[in-house]
């Protein structure tokens, strides 16, 4: 499930960059294409 993948991805980022995680959550909330957002952050 896409939602589960996003949660896992965000949790992995927590120890590294809390700010990055907060921005990620904001973008996911304001975007309807969650898969696109996920791919964008995975590629960074």
C-alpha positions as a printed NumPy array, in Angstrom:
array([[ 0.   ,  0.   ,  0.   ],
       [ 1.271,  3.441, -0.924],
       [ 0.363,  4.98 ,  2.441],
       [ 2.34 ,  2.346,  4.325],
       [ 5.382,  2.907,  2.102],
       [ 5.25 ,  6.64 ,  2.726],
       [ 5.035,  6.166,  6.484],
       [ 8.037,  3.832,  6.388],
       [ 9.997,  6.268,  4.238],
       [ 9.204,  9.187,  6.549],
       [10.152,  7.191,  9.664],
       [13.491,  6.272,  8.125],
       [14.197,  9.984,  7.64 ],
       [13.357, 10.983, 11.232],
       [16.796, 10.249, 12.766],
       [18.541, 11.878,  9.804],
       [16.614, 15.104,  9.183],
       [13.553, 16.06 , 11.178],
       [13.047, 19.184,  9.066],
       [13.086, 17.116,  5.915],
       [10.428, 14.832,  7.384],
       [ 8.174, 17.765,  8.273],
       [ 8.464, 19.168,  4.761],
       [ 7.708, 15.732,  3.332],
       [ 4.537, 15.44 ,  5.404],
       [ 3.447, 18.924,  4.334],
       [ 3.951, 18.092,  0.671],
       [ 2.092, 14.796,  0.95 ],
       [-0.844, 16.554,  2.596],
       [-1.002, 19.214, -0.087],
       [-0.6  , 16.837, -3.013],
       [-2.984, 14.265, -4.45 ],
       [-0.312, 12.265, -6.27 ],
       [ 1.306, 10.512, -3.304],
       [ 3.244,  8.088, -5.465],
       [ 4.919, 10.934, -7.35 ],
       [ 5.956, 12.581, -4.07 ],
       [ 7.315,  9.284, -2.795],
       [ 9.387,  8.695, -5.915],
       [10.722, 12.25 , -5.783],
       [12.024, 11.799, -2.236],
       [13.389,  8.321, -2.864],
       [15.476,  9.689, -5.739],
       [17.05 , 12.435, -3.597]])
